[in-house]
Amino acid sequence: MADEMIVKELDQVVVRFSGDSGDGMQLAGNIFSNISATVGNDISTFPDYPADIRAPQGSLTGVSGFQVHIGAGKVFTLGDKCDVLVAMNAAALKTQYKFAKSTACIIIDTDCFQKSDLDKAAFKTDSPIEEMGIKQDVIAAPISQMVKDCLADTGMDNKSMLKCRNMFALGLVCWLFNRDLAVAENFLREKFAKKPQIAEANIKVIHAGYDYGHNTHASV
């Protein structure tokens, strides 16, 4: 007998997207906010820009974030700590973990936790989860590689493909909270109206992230 999906009703949820300033966390957060608003949720958002404008990639001072507080009723605050933390690289995990609840679900891109990434984020060991004493559930996925596999037949170069990593994370978060991807699709087609190939690539990756959540039974 197939496993049945368990759906929990939540009155309010806080999601925090974080990564390098070029990882598109603001865009992912904005789209998730728009999706949630269309289903009647009240929302409050907080963009968190990096301390250094031109910080080196993967550095602690270059982390950018976007926090979304959604609720079934009125939402008056940004939310103290998050129920889901998306950390797209080692520096994001190092600097943003303090914003996660003790019951939070943490999503990381394991492809951005290589030795060079850990060194930039000032980790002392090759086991950042253990080093930080993280006890929460961690969805550790090779997001970068899965994005490249997803877009392998598009003819896009490596750099362009990796710019879609944020959409994989967004798709996974949408799975966690049963969000309809149609709103995201419309948003992207409008945003990239003059670059339809980019729009369709991002849409393809959102669905890949959503499907990954479904196939791995990811939950909060």
Secondary structure as GFF3:
##gff-version 3
##sequence-region A 1 220
A	DSSP	beta_strand	12	20	.	.	.	ID=ss1
A	DSSP	alpha_helix	25	38	.	.	.	ID=ss2
A	DSSP	beta_strand	42	48	.	.	.	ID=ss3
A	DSSP	three_ten_helix	60	62	.	.	.	ID=ss4
A	DSSP	beta_strand	63	71	.	.	.	ID=ss5
A	DSSP	beta_strand	82	87	.	.	.	ID=ss6
A	DSSP	alpha_helix	90	96	.	.	.	ID=ss7
A	DSSP	three_ten_helix	97	99	.	.	.	ID=ss8
A	DSSP	beta_strand	100	109	.	.	.	ID=ss9
A	DSSP	three_ten_helix	110	112	.	.	.	ID=ss10
A	DSSP	alpha_helix	115	120	.	.	.	ID=ss11
A	DSSP	alpha_helix	128	131	.	.	.	ID=ss12
A	DSSP	beta_strand	137	141	.	.	.	ID=ss13
A	DSSP	alpha_helix	143	150	.	.	.	ID=ss14
A	DSSP	alpha_helix	158	162	.	.	.	ID=ss15
A	DSSP	alpha_helix	165	176	.	.	.	ID=ss16
A	DSSP	alpha_helix	182	191	.	.	.	ID=ss17
A	DSSP	alpha_helix	196	215	.	.	.	ID=ss18
###
